Amino acid sequence: MTDIYLHNTLTRSKELFTPQEPDRVTFYVCGPTVYNHPHIGNARPAVVFDVLFRLLLREFKEVKFVRNFTDVDDKINAAAAEQGVPIGEITDRFVEIYQEETDGLGILRPTVEPRVTQHIPEIIAQIQAIIDTGNAYEADGHVLFNVPSYKDYGSLSGRSMDDMIAGARIDVAPYKRDPADFVLWKPSDETQPGWESPWGYGRPGWHIECSAMAEAHLGETIDIHGGGNDLVFPHHENEIAQGTCAHGGKLYARYWVHNGMVQVEGRKMAKSVGNVLLVKDLLAAHHPEVLRFALLAAHYRQPLDWTADGVAQAKTTLDRLYGLLRDTADLEPIELANDDADLAGFSTALADDLNTPKAFAELHGIVRKCAASGDDPAEQARLRAVIIEAGSYMGLLQCDPSEWFGGSADDADDARIEEMVQARQAARLAKDFAEADRLRDALVAERIIIMDSPDGTTWRR
């Protein structure tokens, strides 16, 4: 077994990971708000935590991984109003798009993908529990968490109360007891989504949604909670306050793991700059493994500068790796020993706080050994197997080399795939979503990337 070390934002140190229960890990990552196409910044946490998920699956018997969809939000309301459609039409569409594009990037589906709208009773129950402990109060149809009532507020971000108030977009409303208090429940009018509650017709605040979904699927204390470092404050700070108070002071999450942000060619992504790169466009232009490699090139906790040169370098490196696999394709397949030293060196590097640069360096060393072992077919076959296995840790080297270098299936197979794609499109138009999902899953299993657009559906391997 490989020891896994993670940098814990809560303790500001790298720690040996040990789950609460032997051989069972609970793992929550904040997912997307579904009202628009995901961009490359959204893809980074999805890929980073996919690598962590893959690593955990190798080391523990059970890993329950939850990544949510936020399908109640003012941005969703605005998009639905602008398009003149029900909110569910917006969210259903972009949930499907997110899943298809993350499938396209080779990202494993989490164990559970809950939606906020499916957990309103649990959210209401958790808010009531926080009120009952005296840490929240009702005012003017709102329920607010009383920040001064929780003495450890700020422990995750390490900020003082004054800094947090200055750094947050805080609505100083007359019904607040303290300027830092944040909303757990807010009233809805007839144009907004809402549910009946003990505090009137309304909808949940953003922060309480994740706390309630995490409790519903993983229990009162989570092993690992992940997300982008832009969520440390206020979102994750507020989650800790809510979860701790709702559960009688129990620790909410044991390890907090945060990835750095993505910029493009040295500049922050922004619509005003015109440098927001959508995943769908990148998938149309590059093989998904190229995108994965580029996203993993820097250590996950560091900022990532997405550049054309970086993407080109990722393609060149993968060409070299696939070239070796192509050149050694005739070797007899070999089953690796559980204690293979070369694979252990790679996995130990990766398990050191998901140190992908260090893991890539180990992989390149194995590649050099393989290339130099041509006079020993058995050793070369072993090293080839190590390279493939190491790639699978990071969702790379999963193609046949001939396919990577432009080989294709025969015309009959292409026609079969096209027929499945068209059948899926017909099922979607007929609103037979179960059949559409079945066909999509079958295509994904064959490593087919599906790209939906207003002009129709296209696909590629």
N, C-alpha and C positions, 0 to 999 in steps of 0.2 A: 504494500500500500504506500502511495506517495503522500507525504505530508503536504497539506495545502496551507499557505500563508496568505492572509488578506490584510490590506491596510484598512484599519477600522477608523472611519472619520470621527466616531464618538470618542475614542481614546487617543486619536492622533498618533497611532503606532501600528506597526505591522505585527500581527498576532497569528499564532497557530490556530487554524480553524478546527473546532470540535463541535459537532451538533449537540443539541440538548439530549436527543435520543440516539443511541448507537445505531448506525446504518440507516438513519432517516434524517433528511434535511428538509427544512421549510424555507422557502425562498420567494420573496416578493419584489417585483420591479414595477415602478410606475410606468404605465403605458401611455399611448397617445390620446389626445383629445381629437375626436374623429369628425373633422369638418373640412379637411383639405388634404391634398396629396402630401405624403411624407417627403421630406428633403434629406440631404445627406447628413445633416446634423441629427435628425431623428434616427437615422440608420446606425449611427455609431453605438449608442447604448444597446440597440437591438443585437448588433453583432458581438459587442463586448460581453454582454451577459449570456449570449448564446454559447460563447466559448467557456464561460464559467459553468454553465449548465452541462455542457458536454464533459467537462472535467469532473464535476460532481457525480454525474451518472456513472463514470468509470470507477469511482472510489467508494460509492455508497449504494446500498441495496435499493433504497427508495429516495427519490428526490421529488418533492412536490413544488413545482414552480408555477407561480401565479403572476400573470401580467395583465393588467386591467385595460378596459376601454372606458374613457370618460365620454359618456354620451348625453350628459346634461351640462350645458355650459352656455354662457352668454354669446360666445363666438358662434356656437352652433345655432342659437336662436337667431342671430343676425343673418347667418347664411341662409337659413330656412325662410326668413322673412323676405330677403332679397330675391330668392328664387321662387317664392310663392308656393312652397311645398311643405308638407308636414315635416317636423323635426326628424322623425324616424326614417324618412326617406333619405335625408342627408346622412344620418349616422350609419344606417345599414349599408349604404353605398361605400362609405369610406372605411368602414370595418372590413368589408370585402377587399377593397383596394389595398389596405394595409396588409392584410393576410397574404394576398397574392404577391405583393412586392417583397415582403419578408420571406415568403416561400421561395421567390425568385433568387434571393440572396443566399439561399441555403440555410436559413435560420430554422431551427427546430421549433415546432409549435410547443408553447408551454403546456403544463398539465391542465391548467384551467385558464380561460380568458374571460373573466367576468365583466359584465357591464353594470354601470351605476344603476340604470333603470331597473335592473333585476334584483336590486338589493335595498330598495327603499325601506322595507320593514326593519332590516338589520341596522340601517343608518338611524332610523327613528329610535330604535331600542338603545343604540349606543349613546345618542344625544341625551336620552332620558337618564341613562346611567350616570352621565357626567353632571347633569343637573342635580341628581340625587346626592352626589358627593359634595355639592356646593361649589363646584368649579365652573359652572355655567349658569346663565340666567336668561329669562325671557324679557324682551323689551320691544314694544311696538311691532309685534308680529315676528320679530327676529329672536333667535336664540344665539347667544354669544358666549364664547369661552372667555372666562375672566383670567387673563394672563398673570396678574400679580398673585393669584391664588396658587399657582404652581411654581414653587421656589426654584426648581431646576431648569426653568425656561431659559434657553440660550446655551445649554450645555453642548449641543451638537455643533452649532456654528461658532461658538466661542465668543459671541458678541455680547456687549453690555446692552442693557435695556435701551439706553439712549441711542446707541448705534443702530439697534434693530428698528427703533421707531423712525430714525432718520433715513435708514436704508430701505424701508418698505413703503409701498404705496398704500398708506393707511387712510381709510375713510374716517375722518373725525366726525362721527355722527353724534347728535345730541343724546341719543339713547345709550351710548356706551358709558360704562363706568370708568373705563381706562382707555386712553387712546390706542393702546396696543391690542385690545380685545378684538378677536376675530370671529367671523360669522360661522355658525354651525348649521343654521336653518334660516331661510329668508322667504318673505312672502312673494307669491306670484300673482300677477293680474291675469285677465282672461286671455291675453295674447302669449303668455309664457307657460311652459310646461309646469305642472304642479301636482301635488298629492295631498290628501287630507292628513293632518297630523294633530297632535294635542295642542299645537301652537297656531293652528290655522292652516289654510291652503297655501302650500309653498313648495320649496325645493331645497335640496341640501347645498351647503357650501362646499367648495372644492376639497378642502383638507380632510373633512370628516369622511368623504367617500372612500378614500384609500384605507383609512383606519378600520372602517366597518367591513370592507371587502377582505382585508387581510385577516381580521378576526374570524369572519365567516368561513374562510377556506383553510386557514393555517393555525388558528388558535390564538390565544392571548399573547404569546411571546413567539416572535419570528426568529429563526436562526440568522438569515441574511436579508437585508433590505437594500435594494439598489436603485440607482437612478443617476441622472446627470447632476453635476455639481451646482448647476443653477437652481436645483431644488432643495439644497441644504437649508436655505432660509428663503421664504418662511415655510414652505410646504412640509418638509420633513421635520423641522422644528415643531411645527404645529401637530403633526402626526404623533410625535412622541408625547406631547402634552396630553392630547386626547386619549391615546391608547393607554398611557400610564394611569390617568385618572379614572378611566372607565373600568379598569381592571384591578382596582384596589391597590395601586402602587406597584404592580408587577412590571418588570422590565419589558418594554414594548418590542425592541429588536436588539439582538446581541451583537451583530456586526453590520455596520453601515458602509456600503461600498459605492463610491461615486466616480463617474468618468468625467474627463475634461471635455471642453467644448470644441466644436469644429469651426475653423475659419476657412475662407477660400482665397487662395493666392495672397495671403497675408492680411486680408481684410475681413471684418465681421460680416457674416451673411445678413443681407437686408434687402427688402424689395426696392427700397429707394436707390440702392447701389446697383441692383439688377444682377446680383450674383447668387441668388438662391437656386441651388442645384437640386432638381427633383429626382428622386430615386428612379421613377419610371423612365426619365430621359437618359439617365446614366446606364440603366439596364439595356436600353435600346442601343446604346453606343458601345458598351463594353461587356465582356463576359463577367458574370457575377463573381467569379473567384478573383478576378482582377480587383473588383471593388472591395471585396472582403480583405484581400491582402493589403490594399492601400489603407483601409480603415484600421488594420491591426499593426501597421508599420511602427507607430509610436506607442509608447506605454500608455495604457488606458487612462491613467490619472493625469497625464500631461495634455495640454492643448494639442490639437491635430490641425496642421495646415494642409488643406486639400489643394493639391496643385496638379496641373497637367503633367509636369515632370514626374511627380510621385506616382501617378497612374501609369505612365509609360514605364517607369522603373518596375512597378509591380508586374506589368505584362512581360517585361524582359526576364525578370526572375522566374516567373512561372513557366515561361517558354523553356528556360534552361532546366528546370526541374522536370517538366514533362518530356523534354528531349532525352534526359537520362532514362526515364521510365519507358519511353518508346524504344530506346536502344537496347534495353535489357528485357524487353517484353517476352522474349523466347525462353527465358530462364524458368526452370521448374518452380512453381509456387512453393513457398515454405511457411510453416506455422511457427510463429515466434514463441520463444520461451517466455514464461511469465516474468522472469527476472532478466530479460535481455538488457545488457548494460547500456547500449547505445540508446534504446528507447527510454530507459530510466533516466539517462542524462537529459534527454529532451523534456520528459514529463516533469522532472524536478525543476528545470528552468521555468517552464510554463506555470507550475504550481507555486512559484515564488511570486505571489501577488500578480498573477497573470502577466508575467514579464515576457510579452511577445517578442520584443527585440532580442532578448537573451535566448528565447526558444528558437527564433529564426537562425541565430548564430549557431546554435547546436545542430539545427537541421542542415545548414550549409556544410558544417564539419562532417556530418554523416554522408552527405552527397559527395564530398571530396574523397572520402574513404571508399565509397561505392565505385566511383569512377576509376580509382587506382587499383581496384581488386579484380580486374578483368581476367587475371590468370588463375583465379580461384572461384569458379562458378558458384559453389555452395555459399561462400562468404558473400559474394555479390548478390546472390538471391536473398540472403538474410538481410543485407543492408537495404536492398530494394523494398523488402517487406516493411522494414523499419520506417523508411521514408513515407510509404503509403499510410502506415498507421499513424505516424506523427502528423501527417497532413490532416487526417480525419479528426484529430483533436481540435483543429481550428477550422474545419469545414472546407479544407483545401485538398487538391489532388484527388478529387472525387470523379473525374472524367476519365474515359478511355483516352490514351495519348493520341490515337488516330483522330478521334473526335475533336480534341483540343486543337490539333493542327489543321483542321478544316475538312477532315473526313466526314461523310454523312451516311445516314442509313439509306437503304434503297428507296426507289420511288414508291413502292408499295407501302413501306412503313410511313413515309411522309404523308401519303394519301390517308392512311389510317389515323394518324395524328390529326390531320386537318379535319377529318370527319368527326373526331371526338371534340375538337374545338368548336366546330359549328353546332354540334349537338348541345354542347354546354351553353352556347349563345342562345339557341332556341329555347332551352329550359329556363334561362334567365328571363327572356322576353315573356314566357308563359307564367312567370313567377313560381316555377317549380324549383325552389331554391335547394331542396334536398337533392334533387337529381343534378342540379348545377354543381353543388358542392361535391357530390360523388365523382363527377367527371373531372372536376378540378383536382381533387385528391389523386385520382388515377394518373392524370397528366403530370402532376408534381412528382409522383413516385417514379415516373420515367424521366425525370429531370428536364421537363419541358417548362420553359418560362412563358407565361401568358401575359400579354400586355393589352389592357383594355383602354380605349380612347373614344372620344366622340365620333371618330371616323370608322370605328369597328374594332375588331379584336385581331391581333397578330400574335405569332408565337415563334419561338426558336429554342434550340437545344442549349 
